[in-house]
Amino acid sequence: MRLSQAFQPTLKEVPAEAQIASHRLMLRAGLVRQSSSGIYTWLPAGLRVLRNIANIVRQEQDRIGGQEILMPTVQSAELWRRSGRYDAYGPEMLRITDRQDREMLYGPTNEEMVTDLFGGTVKSYRELPKMLYHIQWKFRDEIRPRFGVMRGREFYMKDGYSFDLSYDDAVRSYYRIMLSYLKIFRRLGVQAVPMAADTGPIGGELSHEFLVLAPTGESEVFYDAGWDDIDWDSIGLDPQKEEDLQKLREIVKTTYSATDEKHDLSTWESVPEDRRRGGRGIEVGHIFYFGTKYTESMGVEVSGADGAPLHPHMGSYGIGVSRLVGAIIEASHDDAGIIWPEEVAPYRAALLNLRPGDELCDQLCESIYSRDPEGLLYDDRSDRAGVKFNDADLMGHPWQIIVGPRGAKAGMVELKHRATGERSELPLDEALVKLGLA
């Protein structure tokens, strides 16, 4: 994309309504604009980030047998009455009456809808287990929306649902998905620690929330430094192997982690002092096992091996995709702007032409840009070099390819790594290899 043509309206001034870094930087870098209280329009660069995160989630969920569907945003109130949650959910639910006087709602979550879908199609134990998920917009009428996309009313979320024959099978699904989540967050470049959690309005008896460590987090967290030392990519746990899932359960059981709501001082004191870590956390995911709560209340059964009917065991698994955009920025920024992890960034690199109109600069930049027009943001504007440097740092591209008259004459470009600030002058061919553009 050529920046001269891009719809990426950056701001020089800090918006007065933005209280935290991610909100300020998302507005300044032209990722979102507020439409109404707690509701945002996603601009092209922000939408690219949103899609990148969603695709990583898809890849990892598909890897463990998840199957993607797409459920409606508007649901029937009757479904929620069958489960008993319609009146219990509270004012966060946006209730609607259509022109036929049917009571509807804008879905805050999808346990009822997916249970009804499952019950209408799956009839035998032979068809289990099943894991269905979708990535869809949700709405919860927060009493005090704030912090931009971190606590908005409309948000983009992955919610998944497992159906199993027994408690033991359901717990295996639970930890299989937990392992998938830990790998997702690793790929997103954030440290997310699973912590035992309350089940809230979804219900159930087993629940963990995933918190990204960041100074502006809403929850105070306490955890064993062992969580910092685990590389979920290289640890070698296979989500399809029973013994590896048991290893994960043992790690979760023996490596302390808790929010202030669940913090246990006596257990905390058993953690060696040099391994105690504390800070603030932003919730970016939440998983639940709730047994037969919904299949029983909604009358969903399958026939067992002996022919007798039984209620499948369920779990639900959420990841806040739009919230993660803010959480990643909270955990990865500096005074100059955003620092995107490479798999998340809207563009692989910013290509900065420091002298538009100079024949050699233009030729070299066009040659580089033609190699990946989708993955490069080409700053071809006639602005001063300082403006281009500032905007590139603000937008947070992992790399900057800097082309000036002196370097272009010698066939050299300068590379800047955004995360470290390291600069190096390289022959064009070497730079292209380093960026994977050769």
C-alpha positions as CSV (number, residue, x, y, z in Angstrom):
1,M,0.0,0.0,0.0
2,R,1.3,3.5,-0.9
3,L,0.9,5.8,2.1
4,S,-0.1,8.7,-0.1
5,Q,-3.2,6.7,-1.1
6,A,-3.9,4.9,2.2
7,F,-6.7,5.7,4.5
8,Q,-4.6,5.9,7.6
9,P,-5.4,9.3,9.3
10,T,-2.7,9.8,11.9
11,L,-3.0,12.3,14.7
12,K,-0.2,14.5,16.1
13,E,-2.1,15.5,19.3
14,V,-3.0,13.0,22.0
15,P,-6.9,12.7,22.1
16,A,-8.3,14.0,25.3
17,E,-10.7,11.1,25.8
18,A,-7.9,8.5,25.7
19,Q,-6.8,7.5,29.2
20,I,-4.4,4.6,28.5
21,A,-1.6,4.0,26.0
22,S,-3.3,1.6,23.7
23,H,-6.3,3.9,23.2
24,R,-4.1,6.9,22.6
25,L,-1.9,5.0,20.1
26,M,-4.8,3.3,18.3
27,L,-6.4,6.7,17.6
28,R,-3.1,8.4,16.8
29,A,-1.9,5.7,14.5
30,G,-5.1,5.6,12.5
31,L,-6.3,2.1,13.5
32,V,-9.8,3.0,14.8
33,R,-12.2,5.9,15.2
34,Q,-15.0,6.0,17.8
35,S,-18.5,5.8,16.4
36,S,-20.4,6.1,19.7
37,S,-19.8,5.2,23.3
38,G,-17.8,2.0,23.5
39,I,-18.3,1.3,19.7
40,Y,-15.5,1.8,17.1
41,T,-15.0,1.8,13.4
42,W,-11.9,-0.2,12.4
43,L,-9.9,1.5,9.8
44,P,-7.8,-0.5,7.2
45,A,-4.6,-0.9,9.2
46,G,-6.5,-1.8,12.4
47,L,-8.6,-4.2,10.4
48,R,-5.5,-5.9,9.1
49,V,-4.2,-6.4,12.7
50,L,-7.6,-7.8,13.7
51,R,-7.6,-10.3,10.9
52,N,-4.0,-11.3,11.6
53,I,-4.9,-12.1,15.2
54,A,-8.1,-14.0,14.1
55,N,-6.1,-16.1,11.6
56,I,-3.6,-17.1,14.2
57,V,-6.5,-18.2,16.4
58,R,-8.1,-20.1,13.6
59,Q,-4.8,-21.9,12.7
60,E,-4.3,-23.1,16.3
61,Q,-7.9,-24.1,16.9
62,D,-8.1,-26.0,13.6
63,R,-4.8,-27.8,14.6
64,I,-6.6,-29.4,17.6
65,G,-9.7,-30.4,15.7
66,G,-11.8,-27.3,15.9
67,Q,-14.4,-26.7,13.2
68,E,-15.3,-23.1,12.3
69,I,-19.0,-22.1,11.9
70,L,-20.6,-18.6,11.9
71,M,-23.6,-18.0,14.2
72,P,-25.9,-14.9,14.0
73,T,-25.3,-11.9,16.2
74,V,-29.1,-11.6,16.9
75,Q,-30.6,-14.5,18.9
76,S,-34.1,-15.5,20.0
77,A,-35.0,-14.8,23.6
78,E,-36.7,-18.2,23.7
79,L,-33.4,-20.0,23.5
80,W,-32.2,-18.1,26.6
81,R,-35.5,-18.9,28.4
82,R,-34.9,-22.6,27.8
83,S,-31.6,-22.4,29.6
84,G,-32.9,-20.1,32.3
85,R,-30.5,-17.3,31.6
86,Y,-32.7,-14.7,29.9
87,D,-33.8,-13.0,33.0
88,A,-30.7,-13.8,35.0
89,Y,-28.1,-12.3,32.7
90,G,-28.7,-8.6,33.6
91,P,-28.8,-5.2,31.9
92,E,-25.6,-5.9,29.9
93,M,-27.7,-7.8,27.5
94,L,-29.2,-5.7,24.7
95,R,-32.9,-6.8,24.3
96,I,-34.8,-6.2,21.1
97,T,-38.4,-6.6,19.9
98,D,-38.8,-7.1,16.2
99,R,-41.8,-6.0,14.1
100,Q,-43.7,-9.3,14.8
101,D,-43.3,-8.6,18.6
102,R,-40.8,-11.4,18.9
103,E,-38.3,-10.9,21.7
104,M,-34.8,-11.0,20.4
105,L,-31.3,-10.1,21.8
106,Y,-27.9,-9.1,20.5
107,G,-25.8,-12.0,21.6
108,P,-23.3,-11.4,24.4
109,T,-22.2,-15.1,24.1
110,N,-23.5,-18.3,22.3
111,E,-23.9,-21.2,24.7
112,E,-27.6,-21.5,24.0
113,M,-27.4,-21.1,20.3
114,V,-24.6,-23.7,19.8
115,T,-26.3,-26.2,22.2
116,D,-29.5,-25.9,20.2
117,L,-27.6,-26.3,16.9
118,F,-25.8,-29.4,18.3
119,G,-29.0,-30.9,19.7
120,G,-30.7,-30.6,16.3
121,T,-28.0,-32.5,14.4
122,V,-25.9,-34.8,16.7
123,K,-27.8,-37.9,18.0
124,S,-25.2,-40.6,18.8
125,Y,-22.2,-41.0,21.1
126,R,-20.4,-42.2,17.9
127,E,-20.4,-38.6,16.7
128,L,-18.5,-37.2,19.8
129,P,-16.4,-35.4,20.6
130,K,-17.1,-32.2,18.7
131,M,-15.5,-28.8,19.0
132,L,-17.2,-25.9,17.2
133,Y,-16.1,-22.3,17.2
134,H,-16.7,-19.0,15.5
135,I,-15.2,-15.5,15.4
136,Q,-18.0,-13.0,15.6
137,W,-19.1,-9.6,16.9
138,K,-20.6,-9.5,20.4
139,F,-22.4,-6.8,22.3
140,R,-22.5,-6.2,26.1
141,D,-24.0,-2.9,27.3
142,E,-21.2,-2.0,29.7
143,I,-22.3,0.6,32.2
144,R,-19.1,2.5,31.8
145,P,-17.2,1.7,28.6
146,R,-13.6,3.0,28.7
147,F,-10.1,2.3,27.7
148,G,-11.0,2.1,24.0
149,V,-11.3,-1.4,22.6
150,M,-10.2,-2.8,26.0
151,R,-13.6,-2.2,27.6
152,G,-15.9,-1.5,24.7
153,R,-19.6,-2.4,24.3
154,E,-19.2,-4.1,20.8
155,F,-16.2,-6.4,20.5
156,Y,-14.8,-9.1,18.2
157,M,-14.5,-12.5,19.9
158,K,-13.6,-16.1,19.3
159,D,-15.9,-18.3,21.2
160,G,-15.6,-22.1,21.0
161,Y,-17.7,-25.0,22.4
162,S,-16.7,-28.6,23.2
163,F,-19.1,-31.5,23.4
164,D,-17.9,-34.7,25.1
165,L,-19.4,-38.0,26.3
166,S,-18.1,-37.9,29.9
167,Y,-16.5,-35.7,32.5
168,D,-13.0,-37.2,31.8
169,D,-13.3,-36.6,28.1
170,A,-14.5,-33.0,28.7
171,V,-11.6,-32.3,31.0
172,R,-9.2,-33.6,28.3
173,S,-10.8,-31.2,25.8
174,Y,-10.5,-28.4,28.4
175,Y,-6.7,-28.8,28.8
176,R,-6.2,-29.5,25.0
177,I,-7.8,-26.1,24.4
178,M,-5.7,-24.5,27.2
179,L,-2.6,-25.7,25.5
180,S,-3.8,-24.3,22.2
181,Y,-4.4,-20.9,23.8
182,L,-0.9,-20.8,25.3
183,K,0.5,-21.4,21.9
184,I,-1.8,-18.7,20.4
185,F,-0.6,-16.1,22.9
186,R,3.0,-17.0,22.3
187,R,2.6,-16.5,18.5
188,L,0.9,-13.1,19.3
189,G,4.1,-12.0,21.1
190,V,2.5,-11.6,24.5
191,Q,3.0,-13.5,27.8
192,A,-0.4,-14.7,29.0
193,V,-0.6,-16.6,32.3
194,P,-3.6,-18.9,33.0
195,M,-5.2,-18.2,36.3
196,A,-8.0,-19.9,38.2
197,A,-11.2,-17.8,37.8
198,D,-14.8,-17.5,38.8
199,T,-17.3,-18.8,36.3
200,G,-19.6,-15.8,36.4
201,P,-22.9,-15.8,34.5
202,I,-21.7,-18.7,32.2
203,G,-21.5,-21.0,35.2
204,G,-19.7,-24.3,35.7
205,E,-17.1,-25.7,38.1
206,L,-13.7,-25.3,36.2
207,S,-12.5,-22.0,34.8
208,H,-9.3,-20.2,33.9
209,E,-8.7,-16.8,32.6
210,F,-5.7,-15.7,30.6
211,L,-4.1,-12.5,31.6
212,V,-1.5,-10.5,29.6
213,L,1.0,-8.7,31.9
214,A,0.8,-5.0,31.4
215,P,1.1,-2.0,33.8
216,T,-2.4,-0.8,32.9
217,G,-4.1,-4.1,33.6
218,E,-7.4,-4.0,35.6
219,S,-6.5,-7.0,37.7
220,E,-3.6,-7.4,40.2
221,V,-1.9,-10.7,39.6
222,F,0.5,-12.9,41.5
223,Y,2.4,-15.8,39.9
224,D,5.4,-18.1,40.1
225,A,8.4,-17.1,37.9
226,G,8.1,-20.6,36.4
227,W,5.5,-19.2,34.0
228,D,8.2,-16.9,32.5
229,D,10.5,-19.8,31.8
230,I,8.1,-22.0,29.7
231,D,8.4,-21.9,25.9
232,W,5.1,-23.5,24.8
233,D,6.5,-24.0,21.3
234,S,9.6,-26.0,22.3
235,I,8.3,-27.7,25.4
236,G,7.0,-30.5,23.1
237,L,3.5,-31.1,24.6
238,D,1.2,-32.8,22.1
239,P,-2.4,-31.9,22.6
240,Q,-3.5,-35.3,21.3
241,K,-1.5,-37.3,23.8
242,E,-3.1,-38.1,27.2
243,E,0.3,-38.1,29.0
244,D,1.1,-34.6,27.7
245,L,-2.2,-33.2,28.8
246,Q,-1.6,-34.6,32.2
247,K,1.8,-32.9,32.2
248,L,0.0,-29.6,31.5
249,R,-2.5,-30.2,34.3
250,E,0.4,-30.8,36.6
251,I,2.1,-27.5,35.5
252,V,-1.1,-25.6,36.1
253,K,-1.6,-27.3,39.5
254,T,1.9,-26.7,40.8
255,T,3.0,-23.4,39.3
256,Y,1.2,-20.7,41.3
257,S,-0.9,-18.0,39.6
258,A,-3.8,-16.0,40.8
259,T,-5.6,-12.7,40.5
260,D,-6.3,-10.6,43.6
261,E,-9.8,-12.2,43.8
262,K,-8.4,-15.7,44.0
263,H,-5.0,-14.9,45.7
264,D,-4.2,-17.4,48.6
265,L,-1.7,-16.0,51.0
266,S,-0.8,-19.3,52.6
267,T,-0.1,-20.9,49.2
268,W,1.8,-17.8,48.0
269,E,4.1,-18.0,51.0
270,S,5.1,-21.5,49.9
271,V,6.5,-20.1,46.7
272,P,10.2,-19.2,47.1
273,E,10.6,-15.5,47.6
274,D,13.0,-15.1,44.6
275,R,10.3,-16.7,42.3
276,R,7.4,-14.5,43.3
277,R,6.2,-12.2,40.6
278,G,3.5,-9.6,40.7
279,G,2.0,-6.9,38.6
280,R,-1.2,-6.0,36.6
281,G,-3.0,-8.2,34.1
282,I,-5.4,-7.7,31.2
283,E,-7.9,-10.5,30.6
284,V,-7.7,-11.7,27.0
285,G,-9.2,-15.2,27.2
286,H,-11.4,-17.2,29.5
287,I,-12.2,-21.0,29.4
288,F,-15.0,-22.9,31.2
289,Y,-16.1,-26.4,31.8
290,F,-19.7,-26.5,32.9
291,G,-20.7,-30.1,32.5
292,T,-24.3,-30.8,31.4
293,K,-25.7,-27.4,32.6
294,Y,-26.9,-26.4,29.1
295,T,-27.6,-29.8,27.6
296,E,-29.8,-30.7,30.5
297,S,-31.7,-27.4,30.8
298,M,-32.3,-27.3,27.0
299,G,-33.2,-31.0,26.7
300,V,-30.3,-32.1,24.5
301,E,-29.4,-35.8,24.5
302,V,-27.5,-38.3,22.5
303,S,-27.8,-42.1,22.6
304,G,-25.0,-43.8,24.6
305,A,-23.2,-47.1,23.7
306,D,-25.9,-49.0,25.5
307,G,-28.7,-47.1,23.7
308,A,-29.6,-45.1,26.8
309,P,-29.9,-41.3,26.4
310,L,-27.3,-39.1,28.0
311,H,-26.5,-35.4,28.2
312,P,-23.2,-34.5,26.6
313,H,-20.7,-32.5,28.7
314,M,-19.8,-29.1,27.5
315,G,-17.1,-26.4,27.8
316,S,-16.8,-22.9,26.3
317,Y,-13.7,-21.1,25.3
318,G,-13.4,-17.4,24.6
319,I,-10.6,-15.2,23.2
320,G,-11.1,-11.4,22.9
321,V,-9.7,-10.8,19.4
322,S,-10.4,-7.0,19.4
323,R,-9.3,-6.7,23.0
324,L,-6.0,-8.4,22.1
325,V,-5.2,-5.5,19.8
326,G,-5.2,-3.1,22.8
327,A,-3.5,-5.6,25.1
328,I,-0.6,-6.2,22.7
329,I,-0.1,-2.5,22.4
330,E,-0.2,-2.1,26.2
331,A,2.5,-4.7,26.5
332,S,4.6,-3.6,23.6
333,H,5.0,0.2,23.0
334,D,7.4,3.0,23.8
335,D,7.3,6.8,23.9
336,A,7.4,6.9,20.1
337,G,4.5,4.5,19.4
338,I,3.5,0.9,18.9
339,I,5.9,-2.0,18.6
340,W,4.1,-4.7,16.7
341,P,5.1,-8.4,17.0
342,E,5.9,-9.6,13.4
343,E,2.9,-12.0,13.0
344,V,0.5,-9.3,14.1
345,A,1.7,-6.2,12.4
346,P,-0.5,-4.7,9.7
347,Y,2.5,-4.5,7.4
348,R,5.8,-6.3,7.4
349,A,7.8,-3.1,6.9
350,A,7.6,0.6,6.2
351,L,9.5,1.6,3.1
352,L,10.6,5.2,3.5
353,N,11.6,7.2,0.4
354,L,13.5,10.2,1.9
355,R,13.7,12.0,-1.4
356,P,10.6,11.5,-3.6
357,G,11.4,12.8,-7.1
358,D,15.0,11.7,-7.0
359,E,15.3,9.3,-9.9
360,L,17.6,6.8,-8.1
361,C,15.5,6.8,-4.9
362,D,12.3,6.4,-6.8
363,Q,13.6,3.5,-8.9
364,L,15.0,1.7,-5.9
365,C,11.9,2.1,-3.8
366,E,9.6,1.0,-6.7
367,S,11.9,-2.1,-7.2
368,I,11.5,-3.0,-3.5
369,Y,7.8,-2.2,-3.3
370,S,7.0,-4.4,-6.3
371,R,8.2,-7.5,-4.4
372,D,5.4,-7.3,-1.9
373,P,2.9,-4.5,-2.4
374,E,0.5,-6.2,0.1
375,G,3.1,-6.6,2.9
376,L,4.9,-3.2,2.6
377,L,3.6,0.3,3.4
378,Y,5.4,2.6,1.0
379,D,5.8,6.1,2.4
380,D,6.0,7.9,-0.9
381,R,4.7,11.2,0.5
382,S,6.6,14.5,-0.1
383,D,6.9,15.2,3.7
384,R,10.1,15.8,5.5
385,A,12.2,12.8,6.6
386,G,11.5,13.5,10.2
387,V,7.7,13.3,9.6
388,K,8.2,9.9,7.9
389,F,10.4,8.6,10.7
390,N,8.0,9.7,13.4
391,D,5.0,8.2,11.6
392,A,6.8,4.9,11.0
393,D,7.7,4.6,14.7
394,L,4.1,5.6,15.7
395,M,2.6,2.9,13.4
396,G,5.0,0.3,14.8
397,H,6.0,-1.7,11.7
398,P,8.6,-4.3,12.7
399,W,11.1,-3.0,10.1
400,Q,11.8,0.2,8.4
401,I,13.5,0.2,5.0
402,I,15.1,3.6,4.6
403,V,16.1,4.8,1.1
404,G,18.1,8.1,0.8
405,P,20.0,9.6,-2.2
406,R,23.5,8.7,-0.9
407,G,22.6,5.1,-0.2
408,A,20.6,4.7,-3.5
409,K,23.6,5.8,-5.5
410,A,25.7,3.0,-3.9
411,G,22.9,0.4,-4.0
412,M,22.5,0.5,-0.2
413,V,19.5,0.8,2.1
414,E,19.3,1.3,5.8
415,L,17.3,-1.2,7.9
416,K,15.8,-0.2,11.3
417,H,14.4,-2.9,13.6
418,R,11.6,-1.2,15.5
419,A,11.7,-3.3,18.6
420,T,15.4,-2.8,19.3
421,G,16.1,0.5,17.5
422,E,19.1,-1.2,15.8
423,R,20.1,0.3,12.5
424,S,22.3,-1.2,9.8
425,E,23.3,-0.2,6.3
426,L,23.2,-3.1,3.9
427,P,23.5,-3.8,0.2
428,L,20.0,-4.1,-1.3
429,D,20.3,-7.9,-1.9
430,E,21.3,-8.6,1.7
431,A,18.5,-6.4,3.1
432,L,15.9,-8.2,0.9
433,V,17.1,-11.6,2.1
434,K,16.9,-10.5,5.8
435,L,13.3,-9.4,5.2
436,G,12.3,-12.5,3.3
437,L,11.8,-10.5,0.1
438,A,14.5,-12.0,-2.0
